[in-house]
Amino acid sequence: MGHSRKKLDLTGQRFGKLTVVRPAENIGERTAWLCRCDCGRETVVPTNRLRNGHTAGCGCLAAGREAV
């Protein structure tokens, strides 16, 4: 059974190094967002991972690609 809650609009909000650009295609049943990292890369992240802090960047810090 689907959720009856109103969908959040996270466009323009920041989560760590990520800024939400626009909604993306859902990942399974989860709403997802196209996000731009401070390093310039884009990534698609589900709402729950943004809001709970599990995804705060594109992976650039771990890969050593952080913007200077």
mmCIF file of the N, C-alpha and C atoms, coordinates in Angstrom:
data_MODEL
# 
_entry.id   MODEL 
# 
loop_
_atom_site.group_PDB 
_atom_site.id 
_atom_site.type_symbol 
_atom_site.label_atom_id 
_atom_site.label_alt_id 
_atom_site.label_comp_id 
_atom_site.label_asym_id 
_atom_site.label_entity_id 
_atom_site.label_seq_id 
_atom_site.pdbx_PDB_ins_code 
_atom_site.Cartn_x 
_atom_site.Cartn_y 
_atom_site.Cartn_z 
_atom_site.occupancy 
_atom_site.B_iso_or_equiv 
_atom_site.pdbx_formal_charge 
_atom_site.auth_seq_id 
_atom_site.auth_comp_id 
_atom_site.auth_asym_id 
_atom_site.auth_atom_id 
_atom_site.pdbx_PDB_model_num 
ATOM 1   N N  . MET A 1 1  ? 0.847  -1.172 0.000   1.00 0.00 ? 1  MET A N  1 
ATOM 2   C CA . MET A 1 1  ? 0.000  0.000  0.000   1.00 0.00 ? 1  MET A CA 1 
ATOM 3   C C  . MET A 1 1  ? 0.897  1.243  0.000   1.00 0.00 ? 1  MET A C  1 
ATOM 4   N N  . GLY A 1 2  ? 0.596  2.230  -0.817  1.00 0.00 ? 2  GLY A N  1 
ATOM 5   C CA . GLY A 1 2  ? 1.416  3.434  -0.932  1.00 0.00 ? 2  GLY A CA 1 
ATOM 6   C C  . GLY A 1 2  ? 1.217  4.385  0.223   1.00 0.00 ? 2  GLY A C  1 
ATOM 7   N N  . HIS A 1 3  ? 2.135  5.320  0.330   1.00 0.00 ? 3  HIS A N  1 
ATOM 8   C CA . HIS A 1 3  ? 2.037  6.329  1.379   1.00 0.00 ? 3  HIS A CA 1 
ATOM 9   C C  . HIS A 1 3  ? 1.065  7.408  0.943   1.00 0.00 ? 3  HIS A C  1 
ATOM 10  N N  . SER A 1 4  ? 0.329  7.944  1.878   1.00 0.00 ? 4  SER A N  1 
ATOM 11  C CA . SER A 1 4  ? -0.620 9.005  1.560   1.00 0.00 ? 4  SER A CA 1 
ATOM 12  C C  . SER A 1 4  ? -0.063 10.374 1.937   1.00 0.00 ? 4  SER A C  1 
ATOM 13  N N  . ARG A 1 5  ? 1.182  10.394 2.433   1.00 0.00 ? 5  ARG A N  1 
ATOM 14  C CA . ARG A 1 5  ? 1.784  11.663 2.831   1.00 0.00 ? 5  ARG A CA 1 
ATOM 15  C C  . ARG A 1 5  ? 2.103  12.518 1.616   1.00 0.00 ? 5  ARG A C  1 
ATOM 16  N N  . LYS A 1 6  ? 2.022  13.821 1.796   1.00 0.00 ? 6  LYS A N  1 
ATOM 17  C CA . LYS A 1 6  ? 2.378  14.751 0.737   1.00 0.00 ? 6  LYS A CA 1 
ATOM 18  C C  . LYS A 1 6  ? 3.881  14.680 0.510   1.00 0.00 ? 6  LYS A C  1 
ATOM 19  N N  . LYS A 1 7  ? 4.297  14.684 -0.767  1.00 0.00 ? 7  LYS A N  1 
ATOM 20  C CA . LYS A 1 7  ? 5.726  14.619 -1.071  1.00 0.00 ? 7  LYS A CA 1 
ATOM 21  C C  . LYS A 1 7  ? 6.410  15.926 -0.700  1.00 0.00 ? 7  LYS A C  1 
ATOM 22  N N  . LEU A 1 8  ? 7.596  15.795 -0.154  1.00 0.00 ? 8  LEU A N  1 
ATOM 23  C CA . LEU A 1 8  ? 8.405  16.957 0.185   1.00 0.00 ? 8  LEU A CA 1 
ATOM 24  C C  . LEU A 1 8  ? 9.039  17.517 -1.075  1.00 0.00 ? 8  LEU A C  1 
ATOM 25  N N  . ASP A 1 9  ? 9.275  18.811 -1.113  1.00 0.00 ? 9  ASP A N  1 
ATOM 26  C CA . ASP A 1 9  ? 10.046 19.412 -2.195  1.00 0.00 ? 9  ASP A CA 1 
ATOM 27  C C  . ASP A 1 9  ? 11.365 19.859 -1.595  1.00 0.00 ? 9  ASP A C  1 
ATOM 28  N N  . LEU A 1 10 ? 12.419 19.146 -1.911  1.00 0.00 ? 10 LEU A N  1 
ATOM 29  C CA . LEU A 1 10 ? 13.740 19.436 -1.348  1.00 0.00 ? 10 LEU A CA 1 
ATOM 30  C C  . LEU A 1 10 ? 14.573 20.322 -2.273  1.00 0.00 ? 10 LEU A C  1 
ATOM 31  N N  . THR A 1 11 ? 14.004 20.741 -3.404  1.00 0.00 ? 11 THR A N  1 
ATOM 32  C CA . THR A 1 11 ? 14.738 21.550 -4.376  1.00 0.00 ? 11 THR A CA 1 
ATOM 33  C C  . THR A 1 11 ? 15.363 22.770 -3.706  1.00 0.00 ? 11 THR A C  1 
ATOM 34  N N  . GLY A 1 12 ? 16.669 22.954 -3.936  1.00 0.00 ? 12 GLY A N  1 
ATOM 35  C CA . GLY A 1 12 ? 17.397 24.091 -3.383  1.00 0.00 ? 12 GLY A CA 1 
ATOM 36  C C  . GLY A 1 12 ? 17.966 23.870 -1.999  1.00 0.00 ? 12 GLY A C  1 
ATOM 37  N N  . GLN A 1 13 ? 17.556 22.798 -1.325  1.00 0.00 ? 13 GLN A N  1 
ATOM 38  C CA . GLN A 1 13 ? 18.060 22.547 0.027   1.00 0.00 ? 13 GLN A CA 1 
ATOM 39  C C  . GLN A 1 13 ? 19.440 21.916 -0.027  1.00 0.00 ? 13 GLN A C  1 
ATOM 40  N N  . ARG A 1 14 ? 20.237 22.178 1.018   1.00 0.00 ? 14 ARG A N  1 
ATOM 41  C CA . ARG A 1 14 ? 21.594 21.620 1.125   1.00 0.00 ? 14 ARG A CA 1 
ATOM 42  C C  . ARG A 1 14 ? 21.634 20.528 2.183   1.00 0.00 ? 14 ARG A C  1 
ATOM 43  N N  . PHE A 1 15 ? 22.368 19.480 1.853   1.00 0.00 ? 15 PHE A N  1 
ATOM 44  C CA . PHE A 1 15 ? 22.608 18.364 2.770   1.00 0.00 ? 15 PHE A CA 1 
ATOM 45  C C  . PHE A 1 15 ? 24.096 18.080 2.682   1.00 0.00 ? 15 PHE A C  1 
ATOM 46  N N  . GLY A 1 16 ? 24.860 18.558 3.638   1.00 0.00 ? 16 GLY A N  1 
ATOM 47  C CA . GLY A 1 16 ? 26.309 18.403 3.588   1.00 0.00 ? 16 GLY A CA 1 
ATOM 48  C C  . GLY A 1 16 ? 26.861 19.182 2.408   1.00 0.00 ? 16 GLY A C  1 
ATOM 49  N N  . LYS A 1 17 ? 27.561 18.493 1.500   1.00 0.00 ? 17 LYS A N  1 
ATOM 50  C CA . LYS A 1 17 ? 28.145 19.127 0.316   1.00 0.00 ? 17 LYS A CA 1 
ATOM 51  C C  . LYS A 1 17 ? 27.187 19.101 -0.876  1.00 0.00 ? 17 LYS A C  1 
ATOM 52  N N  . LEU A 1 18 ? 25.988 18.519 -0.699  1.00 0.00 ? 18 LEU A N  1 
ATOM 53  C CA . LEU A 1 18 ? 25.043 18.364 -1.794  1.00 0.00 ? 18 LEU A CA 1 
ATOM 54  C C  . LEU A 1 18 ? 23.959 19.431 -1.776  1.00 0.00 ? 18 LEU A C  1 
ATOM 55  N N  . THR A 1 19 ? 23.641 19.965 -2.961  1.00 0.00 ? 19 THR A N  1 
ATOM 56  C CA . THR A 1 19 ? 22.507 20.864 -3.146  1.00 0.00 ? 19 THR A CA 1 
ATOM 57  C C  . THR A 1 19 ? 21.523 20.156 -4.064  1.00 0.00 ? 19 THR A C  1 
ATOM 58  N N  . VAL A 1 20 ? 20.261 20.065 -3.651  1.00 0.00 ? 20 VAL A N  1 
ATOM 59  C CA . VAL A 1 20 ? 19.238 19.395 -4.445  1.00 0.00 ? 20 VAL A CA 1 
ATOM 60  C C  . VAL A 1 20 ? 18.881 20.272 -5.643  1.00 0.00 ? 20 VAL A C  1 
ATOM 61  N N  . VAL A 1 21 ? 18.991 19.693 -6.848  1.00 0.00 ? 21 VAL A N  1 
ATOM 62  C CA . VAL A 1 21 ? 18.726 20.413 -8.088  1.00 0.00 ? 21 VAL A CA 1 
ATOM 63  C C  . VAL A 1 21 ? 17.271 20.232 -8.521  1.00 0.00 ? 21 VAL A C  1 
ATOM 64  N N  . ARG A 1 22 ? 16.807 18.969 -8.550  1.00 0.00 ? 22 ARG A N  1 
ATOM 65  C CA . ARG A 1 22 ? 15.449 18.680 -9.000  1.00 0.00 ? 22 ARG A CA 1 
ATOM 66  C C  . ARG A 1 22 ? 15.108 17.232 -8.660  1.00 0.00 ? 22 ARG A C  1 
ATOM 67  N N  . PRO A 1 23 ? 13.822 16.881 -8.736  1.00 0.00 ? 23 PRO A N  1 
ATOM 68  C CA . PRO A 1 23 ? 13.459 15.473 -8.546  1.00 0.00 ? 23 PRO A CA 1 
ATOM 69  C C  . PRO A 1 23 ? 14.086 14.615 -9.644  1.00 0.00 ? 23 PRO A C  1 
ATOM 70  N N  . ALA A 1 24 ? 14.416 13.384 -9.298  1.00 0.00 ? 24 ALA A N  1 
ATOM 71  C CA . ALA A 1 24 ? 14.956 12.413 -10.257 1.00 0.00 ? 24 ALA A CA 1 
ATOM 72  C C  . ALA A 1 24 ? 13.992 11.234 -10.320 1.00 0.00 ? 24 ALA A C  1 
ATOM 73  N N  . GLU A 1 25 ? 14.263 10.313 -11.221 1.00 0.00 ? 25 GLU A N  1 
ATOM 74  C CA . GLU A 1 25 ? 13.444 9.113  -11.317 1.00 0.00 ? 25 GLU A CA 1 
ATOM 75  C C  . GLU A 1 25 ? 13.555 8.334  -10.008 1.00 0.00 ? 25 GLU A C  1 
ATOM 76  N N  . ASN A 1 26 ? 12.411 7.842  -9.532  1.00 0.00 ? 26 ASN A N  1 
ATOM 77  C CA . ASN A 1 26 ? 12.399 7.093  -8.275  1.00 0.00 ? 26 ASN A CA 1 
ATOM 78  C C  . ASN A 1 26 ? 13.362 5.924  -8.329  1.00 0.00 ? 26 ASN A C  1 
ATOM 79  N N  . ILE A 1 27 ? 13.878 5.563  -7.167  1.00 0.00 ? 27 ILE A N  1 
ATOM 80  C CA . ILE A 1 27 ? 14.705 4.369  -7.012  1.00 0.00 ? 27 ILE A CA 1 
ATOM 81  C C  . ILE A 1 27 ? 13.808 3.349  -6.320  1.00 0.00 ? 27 ILE A C  1 
ATOM 82  N N  . GLY A 1 28 ? 13.291 2.405  -7.087  1.00 0.00 ? 28 GLY A N  1 
ATOM 83  C CA . GLY A 1 28 ? 12.273 1.495  -6.567  1.00 0.00 ? 28 GLY A CA 1 
ATOM 84  C C  . GLY A 1 28 ? 11.026 2.310  -6.253  1.00 0.00 ? 28 GLY A C  1 
ATOM 85  N N  . GLU A 1 29 ? 10.587 2.238  -5.007  1.00 0.00 ? 29 GLU A N  1 
ATOM 86  C CA . GLU A 1 29 ? 9.424  3.035  -4.588  1.00 0.00 ? 29 GLU A CA 1 
ATOM 87  C C  . GLU A 1 29 ? 9.844  4.311  -3.879  1.00 0.00 ? 29 GLU A C  1 
ATOM 88  N N  . ARG A 1 30 ? 11.139 4.541  -3.765  1.00 0.00 ? 30 ARG A N  1 
ATOM 89  C CA . ARG A 1 30 ? 11.642 5.705  -3.030  1.00 0.00 ? 30 ARG A CA 1 
ATOM 90  C C  . ARG A 1 30 ? 11.813 6.908  -3.947  1.00 0.00 ? 30 ARG A C  1 
ATOM 91  N N  . THR A 1 31 ? 11.388 8.067  -3.457  1.00 0.00 ? 31 THR A N  1 
ATOM 92  C CA . THR A 1 31 ? 11.605 9.313  -4.180  1.00 0.00 ? 31 THR A CA 1 
ATOM 93  C C  . THR A 1 31 ? 13.092 9.627  -4.161  1.00 0.00 ? 31 THR A C  1 
ATOM 94  N N  . ALA A 1 32 ? 13.618 10.060 -5.302  1.00 0.00 ? 32 ALA A N  1 
ATOM 95  C CA . ALA A 1 32 ? 15.036 10.372 -5.404  1.00 0.00 ? 32 ALA A CA 1 
ATOM 96  C C  . ALA A 1 32 ? 15.218 11.774 -5.968  1.00 0.00 ? 32 ALA A C  1 
ATOM 97  N N  . TRP A 1 33 ? 16.404 12.331 -5.759  1.00 0.00 ? 33 TRP A N  1 
ATOM 98  C CA . TRP A 1 33 ? 16.707 13.708 -6.141  1.00 0.00 ? 33 TRP A CA 1 
ATOM 99  C C  . TRP A 1 33 ? 18.046 13.784 -6.851  1.00 0.00 ? 33 TRP A C  1 
ATOM 100 N N  . LEU A 1 34 ? 18.098 14.613 -7.895  1.00 0.00 ? 34 LEU A N  1 
ATOM 101 C CA . LEU A 1 34 ? 19.365 14.920 -8.540  1.00 0.00 ? 34 LEU A CA 1 
ATOM 102 C C  . LEU A 1 34 ? 20.023 15.997 -7.699  1.00 0.00 ? 34 LEU A C  1 
ATOM 103 N N  . CYS A 1 35 ? 21.238 15.726 -7.251  1.00 0.00 ? 35 CYS A N  1 
ATOM 104 C CA . CYS A 1 35 ? 21.963 16.654 -6.386  1.00 0.00 ? 35 CYS A CA 1 
ATOM 105 C C  . CYS A 1 35 ? 23.285 17.021 -7.024  1.00 0.00 ? 35 CYS A C  1 
ATOM 106 N N  . ARG A 1 36 ? 23.746 18.248 -6.790  1.00 0.00 ? 36 ARG A N  1 
ATOM 107 C CA . ARG A 1 36 ? 25.057 18.696 -7.261  1.00 0.00 ? 36 ARG A CA 1 
ATOM 108 C C  . ARG A 1 36 ? 25.955 18.871 -6.047  1.00 0.00 ? 36 ARG A C  1 
ATOM 109 N N  . CYS A 1 37 ? 27.100 18.236 -6.104  1.00 0.00 ? 37 CYS A N  1 
ATOM 110 C CA . CYS A 1 37 ? 28.080 18.317 -5.031  1.00 0.00 ? 37 CYS A CA 1 
ATOM 111 C C  . CYS A 1 37 ? 28.885 19.604 -5.173  1.00 0.00 ? 37 CYS A C  1 
ATOM 112 N N  . ASP A 1 38 ? 29.483 20.055 -4.099  1.00 0.00 ? 38 ASP A N  1 
ATOM 113 C CA . ASP A 1 38 ? 30.341 21.241 -4.139  1.00 0.00 ? 38 ASP A CA 1 
ATOM 114 C C  . ASP A 1 38 ? 31.505 21.063 -5.110  1.00 0.00 ? 38 ASP A C  1 
ATOM 115 N N  . CYS A 1 39 ? 31.895 19.818 -5.408  1.00 0.00 ? 39 CYS A N  1 
ATOM 116 C CA . CYS A 1 39 ? 33.000 19.565 -6.338  1.00 0.00 ? 39 CYS A CA 1 
ATOM 117 C C  . CYS A 1 39 ? 32.554 19.678 -7.795  1.00 0.00 ? 39 CYS A C  1 
ATOM 118 N N  . GLY A 1 40 ? 31.221 19.788 -8.018  1.00 0.00 ? 40 GLY A N  1 
ATOM 119 C CA . GLY A 1 40 ? 30.695 19.937 -9.371  1.00 0.00 ? 40 GLY A CA 1 
ATOM 120 C C  . GLY A 1 40 ? 30.035 18.691 -9.938  1.00 0.00 ? 40 GLY A C  1 
ATOM 121 N N  . ARG A 1 41 ? 30.287 17.539 -9.353  1.00 0.00 ? 41 ARG A N  1 
ATOM 122 C CA . ARG A 1 41 ? 29.660 16.300 -9.838  1.00 0.00 ? 41 ARG A CA 1 
ATOM 123 C C  . ARG A 1 41 ? 28.205 16.236 -9.430  1.00 0.00 ? 41 ARG A C  1 
ATOM 124 N N  . GLU A 1 42 ? 27.402 15.492 -10.206 1.00 0.00 ? 42 GLU A N  1 
ATOM 125 C CA . GLU A 1 42 ? 25.991 15.283 -9.881  1.00 0.00 ? 42 GLU A CA 1 
ATOM 126 C C  . GLU A 1 42 ? 25.782 13.829 -9.496  1.00 0.00 ? 42 GLU A C  1 
ATOM 127 N N  . THR A 1 43 ? 24.824 13.606 -8.609  1.00 0.00 ? 43 THR A N  1 
ATOM 128 C CA . THR A 1 43 ? 24.507 12.265 -8.148  1.00 0.00 ? 43 THR A CA 1 
ATOM 129 C C  . THR A 1 43 ? 23.022 12.207 -7.815  1.00 0.00 ? 43 THR A C  1 
ATOM 130 N N  . VAL A 1 44 ? 22.420 11.031 -7.902  1.00 0.00 ? 44 VAL A N  1 
ATOM 131 C CA . VAL A 1 44 ? 21.013 10.825 -7.554  1.00 0.00 ? 44 VAL A CA 1 
ATOM 132 C C  . VAL A 1 44 ? 20.965 10.132 -6.200  1.00 0.00 ? 44 VAL A C  1 
ATOM 133 N N  . VAL A 1 45 ? 20.184 10.710 -5.285  1.00 0.00 ? 45 VAL A N  1 
ATOM 134 C CA . VAL A 1 45 ? 20.136 10.220 -3.905  1.00 0.00 ? 45 VAL A CA 1 
ATOM 135 C C  . VAL A 1 45 ? 18.679 10.109 -3.452  1.00 0.00 ? 45 VAL A C  1 
ATOM 136 N N  . PRO A 1 46 ? 18.298 9.002  -2.800  1.00 0.00 ? 46 PRO A N  1 
ATOM 137 C CA . PRO A 1 46 ? 16.946 8.879  -2.257  1.00 0.00 ? 46 PRO A CA 1 
ATOM 138 C C  . PRO A 1 46 ? 16.728 9.859  -1.095  1.00 0.00 ? 46 PRO A C  1 
ATOM 139 N N  . THR A 1 47 ? 15.494 10.308 -0.928  1.00 0.00 ? 47 THR A N  1 
ATOM 140 C CA . THR A 1 47 ? 15.139 11.263 0.121   1.00 0.00 ? 47 THR A CA 1 
ATOM 141 C C  . THR A 1 47 ? 15.639 10.832 1.488   1.00 0.00 ? 47 THR A C  1 
ATOM 142 N N  . ASN A 1 48 ? 15.404 9.570  1.854   1.00 0.00 ? 48 ASN A N  1 
ATOM 143 C CA . ASN A 1 48 ? 15.757 9.125  3.204   1.00 0.00 ? 48 ASN A CA 1 
ATOM 144 C C  . ASN A 1 48 ? 17.253 9.243  3.477   1.00 0.00 ? 48 ASN A C  1 
ATOM 145 N N  . ARG A 1 49 ? 18.095 9.003  2.460   1.00 0.00 ? 49 ARG A N  1 
ATOM 146 C CA . ARG A 1 49 ? 19.545 9.083  2.680   1.00 0.00 ? 49 ARG A CA 1 
ATOM 147 C C  . ARG A 1 49 ? 20.012 10.524 2.822   1.00 0.00 ? 49 ARG A C  1 
ATOM 148 N N  . LEU A 1 50 ? 19.317 11.463 2.188   1.00 0.00 ? 50 LEU A N  1 
ATOM 149 C CA . LEU A 1 50 ? 19.634 12.877 2.387   1.00 0.00 ? 50 LEU A CA 1 
ATOM 150 C C  . LEU A 1 50 ? 19.230 13.310 3.788   1.00 0.00 ? 50 LEU A C  1 
ATOM 151 N N  . ARG A 1 51 ? 17.989 13.016 4.145   1.00 0.00 ? 51 ARG A N  1 
ATOM 152 C CA . ARG A 1 51 ? 17.429 13.527 5.399   1.00 0.00 ? 51 ARG A CA 1 
ATOM 153 C C  . ARG A 1 51 ? 18.033 12.896 6.639   1.00 0.00 ? 51 ARG A C  1 
ATOM 154 N N  . ASN A 1 52 ? 18.517 11.646 6.540   1.00 0.00 ? 52 ASN A N  1 
ATOM 155 C CA . ASN A 1 52 ? 19.095 11.021 7.734   1.00 0.00 ? 52 ASN A CA 1 
ATOM 156 C C  . ASN A 1 52 ? 20.608 11.212 7.815   1.00 0.00 ? 52 ASN A C  1 
ATOM 157 N N  . GLY A 1 53 ? 21.183 11.921 6.822   1.00 0.00 ? 53 GLY A N  1 
ATOM 158 C CA . GLY A 1 53 ? 22.598 12.239 6.878   1.00 0.00 ? 53 GLY A CA 1 
ATOM 159 C C  . GLY A 1 53 ? 23.538 11.169 6.349   1.00 0.00 ? 53 GLY A C  1 
ATOM 160 N N  . HIS A 1 54 ? 23.006 10.068 5.821   1.00 0.00 ? 54 HIS A N  1 
ATOM 161 C CA . HIS A 1 54 ? 23.861 8.991  5.323   1.00 0.00 ? 54 HIS A CA 1 
ATOM 162 C C  . HIS A 1 54 ? 24.583 9.355  4.033   1.00 0.00 ? 54 HIS A C  1 
ATOM 163 N N  . THR A 1 55 ? 24.018 10.275 3.253   1.00 0.00 ? 55 THR A N  1 
ATOM 164 C CA . THR A 1 55 ? 24.687 10.722 2.029   1.00 0.00 ? 55 THR A CA 1 
ATOM 165 C C  . THR A 1 55 ? 24.819 12.234 2.099   1.00 0.00 ? 55 THR A C  1 
ATOM 166 N N  . ALA A 1 56 ? 26.058 12.713 2.194   1.00 0.00 ? 56 ALA A N  1 
ATOM 167 C CA . ALA A 1 56 ? 26.299 14.158 2.322   1.00 0.00 ? 56 ALA A CA 1 
ATOM 168 C C  . ALA A 1 56 ? 27.242 14.667 1.245   1.00 0.00 ? 56 ALA A C  1 
ATOM 169 N N  . GLY A 1 57 ? 27.581 13.794 0.284   1.00 0.00 ? 57 GLY A N  1 
ATOM 170 C CA . GLY A 1 57 ? 28.467 14.175 -0.805  1.00 0.00 ? 57 GLY A CA 1 
ATOM 171 C C  . GLY A 1 57 ? 28.421 13.118 -1.884  1.00 0.00 ? 57 GLY A C  1 
ATOM 172 N N  . CYS A 1 58 ? 29.150 13.356 -2.973  1.00 0.00 ? 58 CYS A N  1 
ATOM 173 C CA . CYS A 1 58 ? 29.148 12.424 -4.104  1.00 0.00 ? 58 CYS A CA 1 
ATOM 174 C C  . CYS A 1 58 ? 30.181 11.324 -3.944  1.00 0.00 ? 58 CYS A C  1 
ATOM 175 N N  . GLY A 1 59 ? 31.011 11.416 -2.930  1.00 0.00 ? 59 GLY A N  1 
ATOM 176 C CA . GLY A 1 59 ? 32.100 10.472 -2.741  1.00 0.00 ? 59 GLY A CA 1 
ATOM 177 C C  . GLY A 1 59 ? 33.450 11.097 -3.014  1.00 0.00 ? 59 GLY A C  1 
ATOM 178 N N  . CYS A 1 60 ? 33.449 12.386 -3.352  1.00 0.00 ? 60 CYS A N  1 
ATOM 179 C CA . CYS A 1 60 ? 34.687 13.073 -3.709  1.00 0.00 ? 60 CYS A CA 1 
ATOM 180 C C  . CYS A 1 60 ? 35.684 13.119 -2.552  1.00 0.00 ? 60 CYS A C  1 
ATOM 181 N N  . LEU A 1 61 ? 35.206 13.203 -1.327  1.00 0.00 ? 61 LEU A N  1 
ATOM 182 C CA . LEU A 1 61 ? 36.120 13.241 -0.193  1.00 0.00 ? 61 LEU A CA 1 
ATOM 183 C C  . LEU A 1 61 ? 36.872 11.931 -0.051  1.00 0.00 ? 61 LEU A C  1 
ATOM 184 N N  . ALA A 1 62 ? 36.152 10.820 -0.193  1.00 0.00 ? 62 ALA A N  1 
ATOM 185 C CA . ALA A 1 62 ? 36.775 9.516  -0.075  1.00 0.00 ? 62 ALA A CA 1 
ATOM 186 C C  . ALA A 1 62 ? 37.718 9.229  -1.238  1.00 0.00 ? 62 ALA A C  1 
ATOM 187 N N  . ALA A 1 63 ? 37.412 9.789  -2.409  1.00 0.00 ? 63 ALA A N  1 
ATOM 188 C CA . ALA A 1 63 ? 38.221 9.543  -3.608  1.00 0.00 ? 63 ALA A CA 1 
ATOM 189 C C  . ALA A 1 63 ? 39.310 10.600 -3.799  1.00 0.00 ? 63 ALA A C  1 
ATOM 190 N N  . GLY A 1 64 ? 39.360 11.606 -2.917  1.00 0.00 ? 64 GLY A N  1 
ATOM 191 C CA . GLY A 1 64 ? 40.371 12.634 -3.022  1.00 0.00 ? 64 GLY A CA 1 
ATOM 192 C C  . GLY A 1 64 ? 40.141 13.635 -4.147  1.00 0.00 ? 64 GLY A C  1 
ATOM 193 N N  . ARG A 1 65 ? 38.854 13.806 -4.537  1.00 0.00 ? 65 ARG A N  1 
ATOM 194 C CA . ARG A 1 65 ? 38.543 14.717 -5.648  1.00 0.00 ? 65 ARG A CA 1 
ATOM 195 C C  . ARG A 1 65 ? 37.882 16.002 -5.176  1.00 0.00 ? 65 ARG A C  1 
ATOM 196 N N  . GLU A 1 66 ? 38.040 16.355 -3.931  1.00 0.00 ? 66 GLU A N  1 
ATOM 197 C CA . GLU A 1 66 ? 37.382 17.536 -3.386  1.00 0.00 ? 66 GLU A CA 1 
ATOM 198 C C  . GLU A 1 66 ? 37.799 18.793 -4.147  1.00 0.00 ? 66 GLU A C  1 
ATOM 199 N N  . ALA A 1 67 ? 36.825 19.674 -4.373  1.00 0.00 ? 67 ALA A N  1 
ATOM 200 C CA . ALA A 1 67 ? 37.104 20.939 -5.069  1.00 0.00 ? 67 ALA A CA 1 
ATOM 201 C C  . ALA A 1 67 ? 38.055 21.798 -4.236  1.00 0.00 ? 67 ALA A C  1 
ATOM 202 N N  . VAL A 1 68 ? 38.910 22.503 -4.895  1.00 0.00 ? 68 VAL A N  1 
ATOM 203 C CA . VAL A 1 68 ? 39.900 23.336 -4.208  1.00 0.00 ? 68 VAL A CA 1 
ATOM 204 C C  . VAL A 1 68 ? 39.382 24.742 -4.076  1.00 0.00 ? 68 VAL A C  1 
# 
